[in-house]
Amino acid sequence: MSGWYVYMVRCADKSLYTGITTDPERRLKEHNHNDRLAAVYTRHRRPVCLVHQEYYPGRAEALRRECEIKKLSRRGKLILSRQVE
């Protein structure tokens, strides 16, 4: 399925990172194993694990949703990922 995914990963320090990608599996591998392609934030917080993803047909929609998620409180993000503390 071609399109975009908004995803959230939980880092080893229990922090959360949100991003968009066309391939969540590939992106997760990059976050965990590739210093050149991983986000600067996740490079120093490995390993990361995928805790949430949503599919959108277009990049603009995925970017809007990413922005919405990033504005949520930590508790809101945990509820979204069903990882409430």
ABEGO torsion letter per residue (X at the ends): XBEBBBBBBBBAAGBBBBBBBABAAAAAAAAAABAAABBAAAAAAOBBBBABBBBBABAAAAAAAAAAAAABBAAAAAAAAGABX
